Amino acid sequence: MTAIVETRALTKRYGRRTALADCTLTVPAGRVVGLVGPNGAGKSTLLQLACGLLTPTSGTVEVFGRPPAADGAQLGRVGFVAQDTPTYAALTVADHLRLGAKLNPRWDAALAERRVRQLGLDPTQRSGRLSGGQRAQLALTLAVAKRPELLLLDEPVAALDPLARRAFLQSLMEFVAESESQATVVLSSHLVSDLERVCDHLIVLAGSRVQADGEIDDLLATHFRLTTARRDTDTLPAGMRVVNAEHTERQSTFVVRAERAVDDPSWVMEPLGLEDLVLAHLTADPRPVLEPQR
C-alpha cells in the first residue's frame, strides 16, 4: 500500500490545550478518505498539519514521503479547501480563475472554465455576493483546477443546505473520476451519511486521538453489536475487542471488533451500520481502541 500521508505519534498543542495527540495513521493512495469526529477532535488540525499550515509539537507527518510544503513542487501536488471555503470577497469569479492560473504551474484553465459554466456561476460576480453553496463550489474549483494528487477538504459542506451539499459532493466525485491518475481525497465531516456516499476509507478521531482507521468495508465486516444476558466485559471470548459497553440490570449490549461473528445461543450478534460504528467509537473511552493500519 502506497502511503500519501503518513503520521507517527503526531501531536499538536496550543499552550496547555492538546488539539491532536499521538496520531499514527496512513492515508493510502487513490482512496476517498472520510475523516470524522466531533467538534474539537483534531480534524482541522490534522489537515492543516498535512498541508503545512501548522507545524507539529512532536511526532512526524509526511506527504508524498517528505515533510509538508517542502517546496513549491510539492505544494503544487496538494489542494486544500478550508472549513470556511475562503475566497476573496472583492474579487470576481473570473479574477479568482486568473489568480489560480498565475499561482499554479499545473493549472487546468479548461477545467476551471468548464466547471464555472456547469455551475452557472457568473464570471463577473464578486465572490462576496455569491451564496454559501456557490462560494464552496468556487473554492472547490480553485482546488481541483490545480490538478492536485492530494485534495484535503475541511468540512466544506458543513454550512450548506442539503441540495448545495449534494451538488458539492457530486462535483467532488466527478473530479475523482476524471483524475488522470486517481487522486487521493481526505474529506473531513461530522455528517456520516455524506461520508458513506462518497468514501471508501474511514478515520475516526475522538478525544484528539485516532479511534478507528481502515477500509470501510473491512471495518463494517469486523464490527458487531452483541446483546446478551448481563455479563462483565472480561467474560467475553478471547479475540473480541470491546469498543463500547452498555448495561441494564438484566442485559448487556457490547459493540465489539472481531474477525467474524461468533455463533453462540446465549447471545445475539449482528453487524453494524456505518453510523452506529462511528457513534460507538465516538462514545468509547478516548484512548485508542483500534490499532491504526501501518
Secondary structure, DSSP 8 states (H G I E B T S, - for coil): --EEEEEEEEEEEETTEEEEEEEEEEEETT-EEEEE--TTSSHHHHHHHHTTSS--SEEEEEETTB-TT-SHHHHTTEEEE-TT----TTSBHHHHHHHHHHH-TT--HHHHHHHHHHHT--TTSBGGGS-HHHHHHHHHHHHHTT--SEEEEESTTTTS-HHHHHHHHHHHHHHHHH-SS--EEEEEES-HHHHHHH-SEEEEEETTEEEEEEEHHHHHHTEEEEEEES--GGGS-TT-EEEEEEE-SSEEEEEEE-SS----TTEEEEE--HHHHHHHHHTS-SS--S----
